[in-house]
Amino acid sequence: MNDTDLQGQVVAYQTLIDQQKTLLLSTVNAQGEAEASYAPYVRDEDGVFYIYVSELASHTQNMLQKHHASILIIRSEKDSKNIFARERVTFQCKVLEVLVNSENYARQLLNMEQQLGETMALLRSLPDFHLLALKPVSGKYIAGFGKAYSIGLGRLSKNISIVID
């Protein structure tokens, strides 16, 4: 695969991420059991995903206790040519809570309101919500059958290069 083809794959997976508003979450609870959920997200210029989630949800408790999660962003079934080979991106992430009094907290909540809509204003008024930063530490892009790529995260940015497995 030449550099032009690789660059095309980078554009493809970035486009997939940019076109979606929610991600699927996989977390592990205190008993070691996997749990699945989803959350709306925004992504910053460094490639970090931000979610605003209630502490009443088990996935929030799992992330606050274990500090890691796996995320999946996947092309919808109706927009996929073949449901057995849906385009998708997965990341293993380190989870950090963004403190309420930080500059980043206000900035990311404003981004969420602008990108995700007016429901954010209501959620901001609820005391049980936490802003979590999901920082990818490794990733994979699956473009279809036989098209699997590792996402190089040496320098985390929206222009991450792909390396062939």
Backbone as CSV, one residue per row, in Angstrom:
resi,resn,N_x,N_y,N_z,CA_x,CA_y,CA_z,C_x,C_y,C_z
1,MET,0.853,-1.176,0.000,0.000,0.000,0.000,0.895,1.234,0.000
2,ASN,0.609,2.168,-0.897,1.436,3.373,-0.983,0.932,4.474,-0.050
3,ASP,1.705,5.557,0.038,1.366,6.655,0.946,0.019,7.290,0.621
4,THR,-0.319,7.378,-0.654,-1.598,7.964,-1.055,-2.754,7.113,-0.550
5,ASP,-2.627,5.784,-0.681,-3.662,4.880,-0.183,-3.807,5.001,1.329
6,LEU,-2.678,5.049,2.042,-2.728,5.199,3.499,-3.381,6.515,3.892
7,GLN,-3.030,7.574,3.187,-3.621,8.885,3.488,-5.128,8.840,3.274
8,GLY,-5.561,8.107,2.251,-6.996,7.933,2.002,-7.686,7.218,3.147
9,GLN,-7.010,6.236,3.740,-7.579,5.524,4.887,-7.665,6.432,6.112
10,VAL,-6.652,7.280,6.290,-6.684,8.241,7.401,-7.893,9.166,7.246
11,VAL,-8.082,9.690,6.057,-9.224,10.571,5.792,-10.534,9.822,6.032
12,ALA,-10.605,8.560,5.615,-11.828,7.768,5.767,-12.192,7.565,7.236
13,TYR,-11.219,7.188,8.062,-11.588,6.944,9.458,-11.857,8.251,10.203
14,GLN,-11.157,9.316,9.842,-11.439,10.614,10.461,-12.847,11.083,10.079
15,THR,-13.226,10.862,8.839,-14.559,11.235,8.378,-15.619,10.448,9.135
16,LEU,-15.392,9.158,9.322,-16.335,8.336,10.085,-16.527,8.915,11.490
17,ILE,-15.431,9.238,12.166,-15.519,9.807,13.517,-16.269,11.136,13.493
18,ASP,-15.954,11.980,12.529,-16.569,13.307,12.449,-18.056,13.249,12.113
19,GLN,-18.505,12.193,11.444,-19.906,12.081,11.034,-20.809,11.552,12.147
20,GLN,-20.237,10.989,13.180,-21.032,10.391,14.250,-21.155,11.359,15.430
21,LYS,-22.198,11.155,16.227,-22.388,11.967,17.426,-22.338,11.135,18.700
22,THR,-22.384,9.809,18.552,-22.336,8.935,19.723,-21.271,7.862,19.524
23,LEU,-20.791,7.367,20.648,-19.852,6.253,20.639,-20.402,5.158,21.536
24,LEU,-20.003,3.936,21.249,-20.361,2.804,22.080,-19.238,2.589,23.072
25,LEU,-19.615,2.332,24.316,-18.661,2.173,25.414,-18.634,0.738,25.907
26,SER,-17.468,0.245,26.207,-17.321,-1.015,26.909,-16.478,-0.720,28.147
27,THR,-17.035,-1.069,29.307,-16.339,-0.850,30.574,-16.370,-2.146,31.375
28,VAL,-15.602,-2.180,32.454,-15.556,-3.355,33.320,-15.935,-2.922,34.721
29,ASN,-16.864,-3.661,35.338,-17.298,-3.308,36.692,-16.381,-3.919,37.747
30,ALA,-16.687,-3.663,39.013,-15.837,-4.118,40.123,-15.741,-5.640,40.193
31,GLN,-16.748,-6.339,39.655,-16.738,-7.806,39.657,-16.019,-8.378,38.432
32,GLY,-15.467,-7.506,37.581,-14.754,-7.949,36.398,-15.645,-8.264,35.213
33,GLU,-16.918,-7.897,35.302,-17.866,-8.154,34.219,-17.875,-6.985,33.242
34,ALA,-17.906,-7.300,31.956,-17.970,-6.270,30.925,-19.392,-5.723,30.828
35,GLU,-19.489,-4.422,30.618,-20.779,-3.775,30.445,-20.691,-2.867,29.222
36,ALA,-21.772,-2.813,28.464,-21.818,-1.981,27.255,-22.820,-0.860,27.435
37,SER,-22.528,0.260,26.818,-23.421,1.414,26.855,-23.055,2.322,25.684
38,TYR,-23.582,3.540,25.699,-23.216,4.514,24.671,-23.280,5.893,25.289
39,ALA,-22.696,6.864,24.596,-22.752,8.253,25.046,-22.506,9.179,23.857
40,PRO,-23.188,10.317,23.832,-22.826,11.360,22.867,-21.440,11.889,23.223
41,TYR,-20.719,12.401,22.225,-19.365,12.877,22.479,-19.021,14.088,21.634
42,VAL,-17.974,14.763,22.076,-17.262,15.736,21.253,-15.804,15.318,21.297
43,ARG,-15.038,15.814,20.328,-13.629,15.448,20.239,-12.827,16.725,20.063
44,ASP,-11.736,16.845,20.794,-10.929,18.065,20.699,-9.845,17.943,19.636
45,GLU,-9.085,19.004,19.469,-8.041,19.048,18.439,-6.904,18.064,18.695
46,ASP,-6.794,17.541,19.915,-5.776,16.550,20.245,-6.281,15.119,20.083
47,GLY,-7.529,14.954,19.645,-8.087,13.625,19.440,-8.681,12.989,20.676
48,VAL,-8.846,13.752,21.763,-9.441,13.239,22.997,-10.959,13.342,22.883
49,PHE,-11.655,12.277,23.269,-13.113,12.244,23.263,-13.617,12.696,24.635
50,TYR,-14.695,13.485,24.651,-15.294,13.943,25.907,-16.743,13.496,25.949
51,ILE,-17.125,12.923,27.091,-18.511,12.518,27.311,-18.983,13.107,28.638
52,TYR,-20.266,13.382,28.725,-20.854,13.956,29.931,-21.883,12.958,30.420
53,VAL,-21.583,12.278,31.519,-22.367,11.121,31.935,-22.739,11.189,33.416
54,SER,-23.857,10.548,33.734,-24.382,10.551,35.101,-23.674,9.517,35.963
55,GLU,-23.400,9.897,37.210,-22.793,8.940,38.148,-23.773,7.841,38.523
56,LEU,-25.047,7.995,38.183,-26.041,6.954,38.444,-25.917,5.793,37.457
57,ALA,-25.254,6.021,36.342,-25.061,4.978,35.335,-23.877,4.098,35.720
58,SER,-24.040,2.799,35.539,-22.964,1.882,35.923,-21.690,2.125,35.112
59,HIS,-21.825,2.503,33.845,-20.610,2.727,33.052,-19.787,3.895,33.601
60,THR,-20.457,4.898,34.157,-19.729,6.024,34.749,-18.950,5.561,35.974
61,GLN,-19.603,4.803,36.829,-18.925,4.275,38.015,-17.737,3.402,37.619
62,ASN,-17.930,2.580,36.596,-16.838,1.716,36.129,-15.634,2.539,35.679
63,MET,-15.889,3.597,34.905,-14.784,4.417,34.397,-14.124,5.219,35.502
64,LEU,-14.909,5.704,36.467,-14.323,6.464,37.575,-13.460,5.571,38.467
65,GLN,-13.820,4.289,38.563,-13.058,3.366,39.399,-11.874,2.728,38.670
66,LYS,-12.060,2.358,37.417,-11.030,1.621,36.678,-10.163,2.509,35.787
67,HIS,-10.645,3.664,35.418,-9.914,4.645,34.603,-9.562,4.151,33.203
68,HIS,-10.364,3.234,32.676,-10.175,2.856,31.273,-11.507,2.401,30.676
69,ALA,-11.569,2.475,29.345,-12.746,2.049,28.597,-12.317,1.750,27.174
70,SER,-13.113,0.966,26.511,-12.947,0.733,25.086,-14.115,1.423,24.405
71,ILE,-13.836,2.097,23.283,-14.923,2.757,22.561,-14.968,2.252,21.126
72,LEU,-16.166,2.287,20.577,-16.415,1.857,19.208,-17.250,2.921,18.523
73,ILE,-16.803,3.328,17.351,-17.579,4.218,16.490,-17.769,3.437,15.203
74,ILE,-19.025,3.229,14.802,-19.325,2.314,13.703,-20.331,2.930,12.738
75,ARG,-20.122,2.677,11.459,-21.039,3.150,10.422,-22.407,2.490,10.649
76,SER,-23.476,3.226,10.446,-24.819,2.676,10.649,-25.077,1.522,9.689
77,GLU,-25.993,0.639,10.063,-26.334,-0.493,9.214,-26.887,-0.026,7.879
78,LYS,-27.752,0.993,7.916,-28.388,1.441,6.669,-27.402,2.100,5.712
79,ASP,-26.292,2.620,6.237,-25.284,3.262,5.393,-24.130,2.330,5.030
80,SER,-24.226,1.062,5.415,-23.157,0.086,5.145,-23.526,-0.781,3.948
81,LYS,-22.521,-1.063,3.126,-22.739,-1.920,1.957,-22.966,-3.363,2.376
82,ASN,-22.310,-3.787,3.446,-22.397,-5.164,3.905,-22.383,-5.155,5.433
83,ILE,-23.440,-5.659,6.058,-23.508,-5.602,7.527,-22.479,-6.490,8.215
84,PHE,-21.853,-7.405,7.475,-20.795,-8.232,8.052,-19.443,-7.531,8.051
85,ALA,-19.357,-6.416,7.351,-18.070,-5.711,7.237,-18.272,-4.208,7.413
86,ARG,-19.010,-3.841,8.455,-19.273,-2.424,8.687,-17.985,-1.678,9.045
87,GLU,-17.826,-0.516,8.462,-16.674,0.334,8.755,-16.749,0.754,10.222
88,ARG,-15.582,0.705,10.916,-15.579,1.029,12.341,-14.184,1.397,12.819
89,VAL,-14.180,2.124,13.937,-12.951,2.518,14.612,-13.113,2.120,16.075
90,THR,-12.078,1.498,16.634,-12.088,1.181,18.066,-10.854,1.797,18.706
91,PHE,-11.030,2.231,19.934,-9.909,2.766,20.708,-9.945,2.189,22.109
92,GLN,-8.771,1.851,22.624,-8.601,1.590,24.050,-8.236,2.943,24.646
93,CYS,-8.938,3.339,25.706,-8.768,4.696,26.230,-8.453,4.721,27.711
94,LYS,-7.628,5.669,28.074,-7.420,6.038,29.465,-8.516,7.055,29.786
95,VAL,-9.164,6.907,30.933,-10.266,7.794,31.310,-9.826,8.707,32.445
96,LEU,-10.021,10.000,32.239,-9.702,11.006,33.245,-10.930,11.873,33.482
97,GLU,-11.204,12.195,34.736,-12.292,13.120,35.015,-11.777,14.549,34.858
98,VAL,-12.554,15.379,34.172,-12.208,16.784,33.997,-12.846,17.542,35.156
99,LEU,-12.042,18.268,35.917,-12.529,18.950,37.115,-13.408,20.144,36.759
100,VAL,-14.453,20.337,37.538,-15.450,21.377,37.292,-14.824,22.769,37.219
101,ASN,-13.830,23.038,38.028,-13.246,24.385,38.070,-12.137,24.605,37.035
102,SER,-11.943,23.639,36.124,-10.883,23.795,35.125,-11.402,24.547,33.889
103,GLU,-10.469,25.178,33.202,-10.798,25.891,31.965,-11.307,24.915,30.906
104,ASN,-10.733,23.733,30.870,-11.128,22.726,29.891,-12.574,22.277,30.105
105,TYR,-13.023,22.227,31.360,-14.395,21.828,31.675,-15.384,22.764,30.987
106,ALA,-15.217,24.043,31.190,-16.127,25.029,30.584,-16.051,24.979,29.064
107,ARG,-14.844,24.842,28.519,-14.661,24.810,27.069,-15.353,23.602,26.443
108,GLN,-15.169,22.432,27.048,-15.762,21.225,26.461,-17.278,21.192,26.620
109,LEU,-17.801,21.720,27.728,-19.265,21.765,27.863,-19.877,22.733,26.859
110,LEU,-19.198,23.824,26.585,-19.660,24.755,25.554,-19.628,24.066,24.184
111,ASN,-18.559,23.334,23.893,-18.482,22.562,22.650,-19.633,21.572,22.553
112,MET,-19.948,20.929,23.668,-21.049,19.955,23.674,-22.383,20.632,23.386
113,GLU,-22.625,21.770,24.011,-23.873,22.492,23.750,-23.976,22.861,22.279
114,GLN,-22.886,23.341,21.701,-22.891,23.753,20.303,-23.055,22.574,19.351
115,GLN,-22.427,21.453,19.658,-22.446,20.316,18.741,-23.569,19.324,18.995
116,LEU,-24.024,19.219,20.248,-24.986,18.177,20.593,-26.381,18.696,20.921
117,GLY,-26.527,20.011,21.050,-27.864,20.563,21.217,-28.220,21.010,22.618
118,GLU,-29.441,21.472,22.712,-29.919,22.155,23.923,-30.114,21.251,25.134
119,THR,-30.170,19.956,24.951,-30.297,19.052,26.106,-29.129,19.237,27.067
120,MET,-27.987,19.639,26.545,-26.811,19.859,27.397,-27.072,20.911,28.470
121,ALA,-27.864,21.939,28.158,-28.166,22.971,29.160,-28.881,22.348,30.358
122,LEU,-29.800,21.442,30.096,-30.506,20.754,31.182,-29.541,19.858,31.956
123,LEU,-28.742,19.075,31.241,-27.823,18.157,31.913,-26.811,18.893,32.779
124,ARG,-26.379,20.063,32.334,-25.413,20.848,33.119,-25.967,21.246,34.473
125,SER,-27.288,21.343,34.576,-27.909,21.756,35.840,-28.050,20.593,36.831
126,LEU,-27.784,19.393,36.397,-27.935,18.217,37.253,-26.623,17.922,37.977
127,PRO,-26.694,17.714,39.297,-25.465,17.582,40.098,-24.729,16.248,39.955
128,ASP,-25.352,15.249,39.334,-24.734,13.922,39.279,-23.930,13.667,37.998
129,PHE,-23.764,14.681,37.157,-23.060,14.481,35.895,-21.569,14.808,36.004
130,HIS,-20.772,14.036,35.273,-19.315,14.179,35.261,-18.845,14.301,33.818
131,LEU,-17.870,15.176,33.595,-17.233,15.289,32.297,-16.004,14.388,32.312
132,LEU,-15.995,13.424,31.414,-14.877,12.487,31.343,-14.140,12.651,30.020
133,ALA,-12.819,12.627,30.099,-11.960,12.666,28.919,-11.507,11.241,28.640
134,LEU,-11.747,10.758,27.432,-11.317,9.434,27.005,-10.163,9.631,26.030
135,LYS,-8.964,9.380,26.525,-7.744,9.617,25.751,-7.283,8.301,25.140
136,PRO,-7.366,8.171,23.804,-6.945,6.927,23.167,-5.477,6.607,23.428
137,VAL,-5.218,5.319,23.712,-3.846,4.845,23.866,-3.487,3.857,22.757
138,SER,-4.480,3.275,22.120,-4.279,2.437,20.941,-5.586,2.412,20.171
139,GLY,-5.471,2.116,18.879,-6.681,2.115,18.067,-6.577,1.218,16.856
140,LYS,-7.748,0.888,16.303,-7.856,0.081,15.087,-8.914,0.712,14.195
141,TYR,-8.656,0.661,12.905,-9.639,1.086,11.908,-9.917,-0.103,11.013
142,ILE,-11.178,-0.495,10.907,-11.600,-1.591,10.049,-12.419,-0.964,8.921
143,ALA,-11.883,-1.023,7.703,-12.547,-0.417,6.551,-13.430,-1.426,5.818
144,GLY,-13.295,-2.702,6.116,-14.061,-3.757,5.455,-13.299,-5.063,5.538
145,PHE,-13.750,-6.060,4.773,-13.092,-7.362,4.771,-11.627,-7.208,4.364
146,GLY,-10.719,-7.714,5.187,-9.299,-7.687,4.882,-8.667,-6.308,4.915
147,LYS,-9.344,-5.359,5.497,-8.842,-3.982,5.548,-8.801,-3.507,6.998
148,ALA,-7.844,-4.029,7.754,-7.691,-3.675,9.167,-6.375,-2.938,9.348
149,TYR,-6.417,-1.839,10.074,-5.245,-0.994,10.271,-5.116,-0.626,11.742
150,SER,-3.872,-0.578,12.227,-3.605,-0.023,13.551,-3.470,1.482,13.401
151,ILE,-3.994,2.197,14.353,-3.887,3.652,14.334,-2.727,4.028,15.231
152,GLY,-1.711,4.664,14.651,-0.529,5.073,15.396,-0.838,6.260,16.282
153,LEU,-0.593,6.103,17.561,-0.937,7.167,18.511,0.279,7.733,19.206
154,GLY,1.438,7.648,18.584,2.642,8.195,19.195,2.462,9.655,19.549
155,ARG,1.880,10.404,18.632,1.541,11.798,18.892,0.061,11.907,18.601
156,LEU,-0.746,12.022,19.616,-2.189,12.019,19.478,-2.661,13.293,18.807
157,SER,-3.326,13.149,17.691,-3.907,14.303,17.015,-4.999,13.819,16.084
158,LYS,-5.761,14.756,15.533,-6.802,14.378,14.594,-6.220,13.867,13.286
159,ASN,-4.943,14.047,13.068,-4.296,13.598,11.835,-3.385,12.405,12.109
160,ILE,-3.905,11.447,12.853,-3.153,10.251,13.227,-2.875,9.432,11.973
161,SER,-1.673,8.927,11.847,-1.347,8.093,10.708,-1.753,6.647,10.983
162,ILE,-1.932,5.920,9.913,-2.290,4.511,10.028,-1.076,3.684,9.663
163,VAL,-0.848,2.612,10.413,0.196,1.667,10.058,-0.465,0.323,9.826
164,ILE,-0.025,-0.385,8.836,-0.633,-1.670,8.493,-0.206,-2.715,9.505
165,ASP,-1.180,-3.504,9.968,-0.890,-4.628,10.872,-0.108,-5.690,10.148
